[in-house]
Amino acid sequence: MASPNSPDLFDLTGRTALITGGSRGLGKEMALAFARQGAEIMIASRSIESCQETAAEVFQETGRRCIPYACHVGRWDELEGLADAVWNEFGGLDILVNNAGKSPLYDKVVNVNEQMWDSVIGINLKGPFRLTALLGTRMSERAMHLGRSASIINISSVAAIHPTPDVIPYTAAKAGLNAMTIGFAQTLGPHVRVNCIMPGSFRTDISKAWNWDLVDQGMKRIAMKRVGEPHEIVGAALFLASDASSYMTGSVFTVDGGIPT
């Protein structure tokens, strides 16, 4: 663990990270940020081509190894392969970021069918549970052996505490992810810290489908008066991934531009 007076409090040299949904949006920005701080990365998403493109970009910019891996996080049976792959590739894992998510649009709540419900819950909640369960104990044993802590970061959403009619399945999944963060913090402590970032509205690929007239109206009520840019998640992610947050676990960390309570 770095000294509190160390200039390298955010240094991730010698650390390894797995980021689901790591090929674009917030996940891509976190991959680049961790690599700039010295970490080696594995990024996973459903598209191997997208992962390969981002992995090449990370390596070109930072010189750090970035491994692409194709996996559907919502499919229980695929996650054991992902857990084994990252462990075999790096010989261990220090940072897990459960970032993959989806929130499909629907016109009326009665039109949410079982397939949509299961898909949203699967990617946003079931996948993070299974992957954390598979990797958490291994990470704890390794961290104890190395004499340092490991970090798991769940990426939730302010929808978990500000639910709206158009994202009810997503809201339910992210509220569950917030609760699961606290449960896993108790389960995996003291050697694995488990925390959660709860972002507000960020300008990512998902935002291309938004009704921007409504978004702009909504932004008038928050302190920053605008949506977030993807790189603005980096500070919170580095804080939770590194020794800078060595006494923080079971916390839900809001990054939402100042939504009033």
C-alpha positions as CSV (number, residue, x, y, z in Angstrom):
1,M,0.0,0.0,0.0
2,A,1.3,3.4,-0.9
3,S,2.1,5.9,1.9
4,P,-0.5,8.7,2.3
5,N,2.4,11.1,1.6
6,S,3.5,9.3,-1.6
7,P,3.3,11.1,-4.9
8,D,2.4,7.8,-6.4
9,L,-0.9,7.4,-4.6
10,F,-2.8,6.8,-7.9
11,D,0.0,4.7,-9.4
12,L,-1.2,1.4,-10.8
13,T,2.1,0.0,-12.0
14,G,2.2,-3.7,-11.6
15,R,-1.6,-3.9,-11.3
16,T,-3.9,-5.7,-13.6
17,A,-7.5,-4.8,-14.4
18,L,-10.5,-6.4,-16.1
19,I,-13.2,-4.0,-17.5
20,T,-16.4,-5.3,-18.9
21,G,-18.0,-3.1,-21.5
22,G,-14.5,-1.8,-21.9
23,S,-14.4,-1.2,-25.6
24,R,-16.3,2.1,-25.7
25,G,-17.9,4.9,-23.6
26,L,-17.0,5.0,-20.0
27,G,-15.3,1.6,-20.1
28,K,-12.9,2.7,-22.8
29,E,-12.0,5.9,-20.8
30,M,-11.3,3.9,-17.7
31,A,-9.1,1.4,-19.7
32,L,-7.1,4.3,-21.1
33,A,-6.8,5.9,-17.6
34,F,-5.7,2.8,-15.8
35,A,-3.1,2.0,-18.6
36,R,-1.7,5.6,-18.3
37,Q,-1.2,4.9,-14.6
38,G,0.7,1.7,-15.5
39,A,-1.8,-1.1,-15.3
40,E,-2.2,-4.0,-17.8
41,I,-5.8,-4.4,-19.0
42,M,-8.2,-6.9,-20.3
43,I,-11.4,-5.5,-21.8
44,A,-14.4,-7.6,-22.5
45,S,-17.5,-7.0,-24.6
46,R,-19.8,-8.9,-27.0
47,S,-17.9,-7.6,-30.0
48,I,-14.3,-8.9,-30.4
49,E,-13.7,-6.4,-33.2
50,S,-14.6,-3.4,-31.0
51,C,-12.4,-4.8,-28.2
52,Q,-9.5,-5.3,-30.6
53,E,-9.8,-1.7,-31.9
54,T,-9.8,-0.3,-28.3
55,A,-7.0,-2.6,-27.2
56,A,-4.8,-1.4,-30.1
57,E,-5.6,2.2,-29.2
58,V,-4.7,1.6,-25.5
59,F,-1.4,0.0,-26.4
60,Q,-0.5,2.7,-29.0
61,E,-1.2,5.5,-26.6
62,T,0.2,4.1,-23.4
63,G,2.5,1.2,-24.3
64,R,0.6,-1.0,-21.8
65,R,-0.7,-4.4,-22.7
66,C,-4.4,-4.5,-23.3
67,I,-6.1,-7.9,-24.1
68,P,-9.4,-8.1,-26.0
69,Y,-11.9,-10.8,-25.0
70,A,-15.4,-11.5,-26.4
71,C,-18.0,-12.3,-23.8
72,H,-21.7,-11.7,-23.2
73,V,-21.8,-10.6,-19.6
74,G,-25.5,-11.5,-19.3
75,R,-24.8,-15.2,-20.0
76,W,-23.9,-17.0,-16.8
77,D,-22.1,-19.9,-18.5
78,E,-19.7,-17.5,-20.4
79,L,-18.3,-15.8,-17.3
80,E,-16.3,-18.7,-15.9
81,G,-14.3,-18.6,-19.2
82,L,-13.8,-14.9,-18.8
83,A,-12.6,-15.3,-15.2
84,D,-10.2,-18.0,-16.1
85,A,-8.9,-16.1,-19.1
86,V,-8.0,-13.0,-17.1
87,W,-6.4,-15.1,-14.4
88,N,-4.4,-17.2,-16.8
89,E,-3.3,-14.1,-18.9
90,F,-2.1,-12.0,-16.0
91,G,-1.5,-14.6,-13.2
92,G,-4.0,-12.7,-11.0
93,L,-6.3,-9.7,-10.9
94,D,-6.1,-6.5,-8.9
95,I,-9.0,-4.5,-10.3
96,L,-12.4,-5.6,-11.6
97,V,-14.8,-3.1,-13.1
98,N,-18.3,-4.3,-13.7
99,N,-19.2,-1.7,-16.3
100,A,-21.2,-3.5,-19.0
101,G,-24.8,-2.4,-19.1
102,K,-27.9,-1.8,-21.3
103,S,-31.1,0.1,-21.1
104,P,-33.3,-0.5,-24.1
105,L,-36.1,2.0,-24.9
106,Y,-39.8,1.1,-24.7
107,D,-42.9,3.2,-25.2
108,K,-45.2,1.8,-22.5
109,V,-44.3,-0.3,-19.5
110,V,-46.9,-2.9,-20.5
111,N,-44.8,-3.5,-23.6
112,V,-41.7,-4.6,-21.6
113,N,-41.6,-8.3,-22.4
114,E,-39.9,-11.1,-20.5
115,Q,-37.0,-11.2,-23.0
116,M,-36.3,-7.5,-22.5
117,W,-36.6,-7.8,-18.7
118,D,-34.3,-10.8,-18.5
119,S,-31.7,-9.2,-20.8
120,V,-31.6,-6.0,-18.8
121,I,-31.3,-7.8,-15.5
122,G,-28.8,-10.2,-16.9
123,I,-26.3,-7.7,-18.1
124,N,-26.7,-5.1,-15.4
125,L,-27.1,-7.4,-12.3
126,K,-26.7,-11.1,-12.9
127,G,-23.4,-10.7,-14.8
128,P,-21.8,-8.5,-12.1
129,F,-22.9,-10.9,-9.4
130,R,-21.5,-14.0,-11.1
131,L,-18.2,-12.4,-12.2
132,T,-17.6,-10.9,-8.7
133,A,-18.4,-14.3,-7.1
134,L,-16.0,-16.1,-9.5
135,L,-13.1,-13.6,-9.1
136,G,-13.6,-12.1,-5.7
137,T,-12.4,-14.9,-3.5
138,R,-9.3,-15.5,-5.8
139,M,-8.6,-11.7,-5.7
140,S,-8.9,-11.8,-1.9
141,E,-6.5,-14.7,-1.4
142,R,-4.0,-13.1,-3.8
143,A,-4.2,-9.7,-2.2
144,M,-3.6,-11.2,1.2
145,H,-0.6,-13.1,-0.1
146,L,0.9,-9.9,-1.7
147,G,0.1,-7.8,1.3
148,R,-2.0,-5.3,-0.5
149,S,-5.7,-4.7,-1.3
150,A,-7.6,-5.3,-4.5
151,S,-10.5,-3.3,-5.8
152,I,-13.9,-4.1,-7.4
153,I,-15.8,-1.2,-8.9
154,N,-19.5,-1.5,-9.9
155,I,-20.8,1.0,-12.4
156,S,-24.4,1.8,-11.4
157,S,-26.6,4.7,-12.5
158,V,-28.5,7.6,-10.8
159,A,-31.6,5.8,-12.2
160,A,-31.2,3.6,-9.2
161,I,-32.3,6.4,-6.9
162,H,-34.1,8.7,-9.4
163,P,-36.3,6.2,-11.2
164,T,-38.3,7.3,-14.2
165,P,-41.1,5.5,-16.1
166,D,-39.0,4.9,-19.2
167,V,-36.2,2.8,-17.5
168,I,-37.9,0.7,-14.8
169,P,-36.1,-2.6,-15.5
170,Y,-32.8,-0.7,-15.7
171,T,-33.6,1.1,-12.4
172,A,-34.4,-2.2,-10.7
173,A,-31.1,-3.7,-11.9
174,K,-29.0,-0.8,-10.8
175,A,-30.7,-0.5,-7.4
176,G,-29.8,-4.2,-7.0
177,L,-26.2,-3.5,-8.0
178,N,-26.0,-0.7,-5.3
179,A,-27.2,-3.2,-2.7
180,M,-24.9,-5.9,-4.0
181,T,-21.9,-3.6,-3.6
182,I,-22.5,-3.4,0.1
183,G,-23.0,-7.1,0.4
184,F,-19.9,-8.0,-1.4
185,A,-17.9,-5.4,0.5
186,Q,-18.8,-7.3,3.7
187,T,-18.1,-10.7,2.0
188,L,-14.7,-9.9,0.5
189,G,-13.2,-7.6,3.1
190,P,-10.7,-6.7,4.3
191,H,-8.5,-7.6,1.3
192,V,-10.9,-6.6,-1.5
193,R,-12.6,-3.3,-1.5
194,V,-15.9,-3.2,-3.3
195,N,-17.3,0.2,-4.2
196,C,-19.8,1.6,-6.7
197,I,-19.8,4.6,-9.1
198,M,-23.3,6.0,-9.8
199,P,-23.0,8.1,-12.9
200,G,-25.6,10.6,-14.1
201,S,-26.1,11.5,-17.8
202,F,-22.9,11.0,-19.8
203,R,-22.4,11.6,-23.6
204,T,-21.7,8.1,-24.8
205,D,-22.9,5.8,-27.6
206,I,-26.0,5.1,-25.6
207,S,-26.9,8.8,-25.5
208,K,-27.3,8.9,-29.3
209,A,-30.8,7.5,-28.8
210,W,-31.8,10.1,-26.3
211,N,-34.4,12.8,-26.9
212,W,-32.0,15.7,-26.6
213,D,-34.8,18.3,-26.2
214,L,-35.8,16.5,-23.0
215,V,-32.2,16.0,-21.9
216,D,-31.4,19.7,-22.3
217,Q,-34.5,20.6,-20.3
218,G,-33.4,18.2,-17.6
219,M,-29.9,19.6,-17.4
220,K,-31.3,23.0,-16.4
221,R,-32.1,21.6,-12.9
222,I,-28.7,20.1,-12.1
223,A,-25.8,22.2,-10.7
224,M,-23.4,21.7,-13.7
225,K,-26.1,22.5,-16.3
226,R,-24.8,19.9,-18.7
227,V,-24.2,16.2,-19.3
228,G,-20.9,14.6,-18.5
229,E,-18.2,13.8,-21.0
230,P,-16.8,10.2,-20.9
231,H,-13.4,11.3,-19.6
232,E,-15.0,12.9,-16.6
233,I,-15.6,9.5,-15.0
234,V,-11.8,8.9,-14.8
235,G,-11.1,10.7,-11.5
236,A,-13.6,8.7,-9.6
237,A,-12.5,5.4,-11.2
238,L,-8.8,6.0,-10.5
239,F,-9.6,7.0,-6.9
240,L,-11.5,3.7,-6.3
241,A,-9.0,1.5,-8.2
242,S,-5.9,2.8,-6.4
243,D,-4.5,3.0,-2.9
244,A,-6.0,6.5,-2.7
245,S,-9.2,4.9,-1.5
246,S,-7.6,2.4,0.8
247,Y,-10.1,2.8,3.6
248,M,-13.2,3.0,1.4
249,T,-15.4,0.0,0.8
250,G,-19.2,-0.6,0.5
251,S,-19.6,3.0,-0.8
252,V,-21.8,4.3,-3.6
253,F,-19.9,7.2,-5.2
254,T,-22.2,9.7,-7.1
255,V,-20.8,11.4,-10.3
256,D,-23.9,13.1,-11.7
257,G,-23.2,16.8,-12.1
258,G,-25.2,17.7,-9.0
259,I,-28.7,16.3,-9.3
260,P,-30.7,17.8,-6.4
261,T,-32.0,15.4,-3.9
